[in-house]
Amino acid sequence: MVSPASDQELWSKVAAAVEGTLGGKTDFLAQIEAARRRIPPRPLVSRRIEPEIRVDNNLSERFTVVDVICGDRIGLLYALSRALGDLSCDIHFAKIATNQGLVTDVFYISEIGGGQVLDPEKRLNVCRLLKAVAEDYQVARR
């Protein structure tokens, strides 16, 4: 059981980490890599997960809906979000789920300034980049 004092200490550390990252005083990518190094690279029981990326403009009138299904890893959500940002997409809403090492994330995105991603080449680039990010780690825990 966590005592109120240790709970307060934990949240103080979390707040300081967030402030440091947002203020540019903390190297967020270095923290993600440090966390990844602390976790064993291969779980005891595993299966290979072939990443699946779907991009759909028919599910919403306002947004392009992107489904990502792949094995989980530390920093995956950050990497996926960053990739969408690098492609000049705004994320308006995200549904994030992880079950037994399998990620099922859904992003509702638009072009910067609004509107679905209509350009077929850009939709293909979204698929390719997100798949490359997801393939970085394809082992999921059962």
C-alpha positions as CSV (number, residue, x, y, z in Angstrom):
1,M,0.0,0.0,0.0
2,V,1.3,3.4,-0.9
3,S,1.4,6.0,1.8
4,P,0.0,9.5,1.2
5,A,3.5,10.9,1.6
6,S,5.1,8.7,-1.0
7,D,2.1,9.3,-3.3
8,Q,2.7,13.1,-3.0
9,E,6.4,12.6,-3.6
10,L,5.6,10.5,-6.8
11,W,3.3,13.2,-8.2
12,S,5.9,15.9,-7.4
13,K,8.5,14.0,-9.4
14,V,6.0,13.5,-12.3
15,A,5.1,17.3,-12.2
16,A,8.8,18.2,-12.2
17,A,9.5,15.8,-15.1
18,V,6.6,17.2,-17.2
19,E,7.7,20.8,-16.5
20,G,11.3,20.0,-17.4
21,T,10.3,18.4,-20.7
22,L,7.9,21.2,-21.7
23,G,10.4,23.8,-20.7
24,G,13.1,22.2,-22.8
25,K,15.3,21.5,-19.8
26,T,14.9,17.7,-20.0
27,D,15.8,15.5,-22.9
28,F,12.6,13.5,-23.4
29,L,14.1,11.2,-26.0
30,A,17.0,10.3,-23.7
31,Q,14.5,9.5,-21.0
32,I,12.5,7.2,-23.3
33,E,15.7,5.4,-24.4
34,A,16.9,5.0,-20.8
35,A,13.5,3.4,-19.9
36,R,13.8,1.1,-22.9
37,R,17.3,-0.1,-21.8
38,R,16.0,-0.9,-18.3
39,I,13.4,-3.4,-19.7
40,P,14.6,-6.7,-21.1
41,P,14.5,-6.7,-24.9
42,R,12.9,-10.1,-25.2
43,P,10.0,-11.2,-23.0
44,L,9.9,-14.8,-21.8
45,V,6.8,-15.7,-23.8
46,S,6.4,-13.9,-27.1
47,R,4.9,-13.9,-30.6
48,R,5.8,-11.9,-33.6
49,I,3.3,-9.2,-34.4
50,E,3.1,-8.0,-38.0
51,P,2.2,-4.3,-37.8
52,E,-1.1,-3.3,-39.4
53,I,-1.9,0.3,-40.4
54,R,-5.2,1.4,-41.9
55,V,-6.1,4.9,-43.1
56,D,-9.8,5.6,-43.7
57,N,-11.7,8.7,-44.7
58,N,-15.1,7.0,-44.6
59,L,-15.5,6.7,-40.9
60,S,-15.6,10.4,-40.1
61,E,-16.7,13.4,-42.1
62,R,-14.2,15.7,-40.5
63,F,-11.2,13.5,-39.8
64,T,-9.0,10.8,-41.3
65,V,-9.1,7.8,-39.0
66,V,-5.8,5.9,-38.6
67,D,-5.7,2.4,-37.0
68,V,-2.4,1.1,-35.7
69,I,-2.1,-2.5,-34.5
70,C,1.3,-3.8,-33.5
71,G,3.5,-5.0,-30.6
72,D,4.0,-2.7,-27.7
73,R,7.2,-1.0,-26.6
74,I,8.2,1.9,-24.4
75,G,7.9,5.1,-26.3
76,L,5.7,3.7,-29.1
77,L,2.9,6.2,-28.6
78,Y,5.3,9.1,-28.6
79,A,7.0,7.8,-31.8
80,L,3.6,7.3,-33.5
81,S,2.5,10.8,-32.5
82,R,5.7,12.4,-33.5
83,A,5.6,10.6,-36.9
84,L,2.1,12.1,-37.6
85,G,3.4,15.5,-36.6
86,D,6.4,15.1,-38.9
87,L,3.9,14.5,-41.7
88,S,2.1,17.8,-40.8
89,C,-0.9,16.1,-39.4
90,D,-2.9,17.3,-36.3
91,I,-4.1,14.7,-33.9
92,H,-7.6,15.7,-32.6
93,F,-8.5,12.5,-30.7
94,A,-6.8,9.2,-29.9
95,K,-8.0,6.0,-28.5
96,I,-5.2,4.1,-27.0
97,A,-5.4,0.4,-25.9
98,T,-2.8,-2.2,-25.0
99,N,-3.8,-5.7,-24.1
100,Q,-1.1,-8.4,-23.3
101,G,1.5,-6.5,-25.3
102,L,-0.7,-5.9,-28.3
103,V,-1.3,-2.2,-29.2
104,T,-4.5,-1.1,-30.9
105,D,-4.3,2.7,-31.3
106,V,-6.8,4.8,-33.3
107,F,-5.9,8.4,-34.2
108,Y,-8.4,10.9,-35.6
109,I,-6.2,13.2,-37.7
110,S,-6.5,16.1,-40.0
111,E,-4.3,18.3,-42.2
112,I,-2.8,21.2,-40.3
113,G,-5.6,23.8,-40.4
114,G,-8.3,21.2,-40.7
115,G,-9.7,18.7,-43.2
116,Q,-9.2,15.1,-44.0
117,V,-5.9,13.9,-45.5
118,L,-7.2,13.6,-49.0
119,D,-3.9,13.4,-51.0
120,P,-3.4,9.7,-51.8
121,E,0.4,10.0,-51.7
122,K,0.3,11.6,-48.3
123,R,-2.1,8.8,-47.0
124,L,0.4,6.3,-48.3
125,N,3.2,8.1,-46.6
126,V,1.2,8.0,-43.3
127,C,0.9,4.2,-43.7
128,R,4.6,3.8,-44.6
129,L,6.0,5.9,-41.8
130,L,3.7,4.5,-39.1
131,K,4.5,1.0,-40.2
132,A,8.2,1.7,-40.0
133,V,7.8,3.1,-36.5
134,A,5.7,0.0,-35.5
135,E,8.2,-2.4,-37.0
136,D,10.9,-1.0,-34.7
137,Y,9.7,-3.6,-32.1
138,Q,7.5,-6.4,-33.2
139,V,7.5,-8.8,-30.2
140,A,4.4,-8.7,-28.0
141,R,3.9,-10.3,-24.6
142,R,1.1,-12.8,-24.2
